[in-house]
């Protein structure tokens, strides 16, 4: 259940900082490092992954590297990992535009996650991309 989600914000905010999801509108249209960008439709990606039970420790190392690397990408606004159960995880990723998502998928830290999936590390994975309007990421 959603109410039972335990946070695993790897390398990021603590559970006490979760409430700080909304940001002032003026910060929404800035890349990491503060460079302003034109208002663009962003993209959010929501991943629901069920991990093979005896590979959870390996997965945590992989997703930690992916999350930390992703957060350093100029076009990545947010990358959070939530743990719903021992083996079920949700990721919430937000990018400035579709080009930033393409750049993300070309990174070595993304390849770690891609290789983990390809090796049979997940029993199921659902990925949904949602275009964000001006109001979407705040």
HELIX and SHEET records of a PDB file:
HELIX    1   1 UNK A    2  UNK A    4  5                                   3    
HELIX    2   2 UNK A   15  UNK A   17  5                                   3    
HELIX    3   3 UNK A   25  UNK A   28  1                                   4    
HELIX    4   4 UNK A   53  UNK A   55  5                                   3    
HELIX    5   5 UNK A   56  UNK A   71  1                                  16    
HELIX    6   6 UNK A   98  UNK A  105  1                                   8    
HELIX    7   7 UNK A  108  UNK A  118  1                                  11    
SHEET    1   A 5 UNK A   6  UNK A   7  0                                        
SHEET    2   A 5 UNK A  76  UNK A  83 -1                                        
SHEET    3   A 5 UNK A  88  UNK A  95 -1                                        
SHEET    4   A 5 UNK A  42  UNK A  51 -1                                        
SHEET    5   A 5 UNK A 122  UNK A 132 -1                                        
END                                                                             
